Amino acid sequence: MVIVNLAAAPMSKEQVADLYLGRSDDCIPIDQPVGSGIYVEFYKKVTGRDSAQVKAIWSRLLFTDRGVAPKQLPNSAAVKKAVAANPKAVGYIEKSAVDASIKVVLSVN
């Protein structure tokens, strides 16, 4: 589930993909640990890319100083807490972690 702060506007799948691939800086993307099941599933379903492709994209962007990689947090609870505290943050968590502190804008499960 892609989540945003309660005060944030809805987002399309394309907007979310652009954030996580460094093509937009409208919001602050928050990532799960690289290689985790939810990380792999999120990038495959939202961006259509696997972990190696995502790493290559960010390596190129960081090398050319054209972006800041999404901040990684250790788990869904930490992502949910960060998103709930920041109106500009976007994250993704398991469906079971969704509660009233955040708003779901896209279901990827």
Secondary structure as the mmCIF struct_conf table of DSSP 4:
data_model
#
loop_
_struct_conf.conf_type_id
_struct_conf.id
_struct_conf.beg_label_comp_id
_struct_conf.beg_label_asym_id
_struct_conf.beg_label_seq_id
_struct_conf.end_label_comp_id
_struct_conf.end_label_asym_id
_struct_conf.end_label_seq_id
STRN STRN1 VAL A 2 VAL A 4
TURN_TY1_P TURN_TY1_P1 LEU A 6 ALA A 7
BEND BEND1 ALA A 8 ALA A 8
HELX_LH_PP_P HELX_LH_PP_P1 ALA A 9 PRO A 10
HELX_RH_AL_P HELX_RH_AL_P1 LYS A 13 TYR A 20
TURN_TY1_P TURN_TY1_P2 LEU A 21 GLY A 22
BEND BEND2 ARG A 23 ARG A 23
BEND BEND3 ASP A 26 CYS A 27
STRN STRN2 ILE A 28 ASP A 31
HELX_LH_PP_P HELX_LH_PP_P2 GLN A 32 PRO A 33
TURN_TY1_P TURN_TY1_P3 VAL A 34 GLY A 35
BEND BEND4 SER A 36 SER A 36
HELX_RH_AL_P HELX_RH_AL_P2 GLY A 37 PHE A 42
HELX_RH_PI_P HELX_RH_PI_P1 TYR A 43 THR A 47
BEND BEND5 GLY A 48 GLY A 48
HELX_RH_AL_P HELX_RH_AL_P3 SER A 51 PHE A 63
TURN_TY1_P TURN_TY1_P4 THR A 64 ASP A 65
HELX_LH_PP_P HELX_LH_PP_P3 ALA A 69 PRO A 70
STRN STRN3 LYS A 71 GLN A 72
BEND BEND6 PRO A 74 ASN A 75
HELX_RH_AL_P HELX_RH_AL_P4 SER A 76 ALA A 85
TURN_TY1_P TURN_TY1_P5 PRO A 87 LYS A 88
STRN STRN4 ALA A 89 TYR A 92
HELX_RH_3T_P HELX_RH_3T_P1 LYS A 95 ALA A 97
TURN_TY1_P TURN_TY1_P6 ALA A 100 SER A 101
BEND BEND7 ILE A 102 ILE A 102
STRN STRN5 LYS A 103 LEU A 106
#
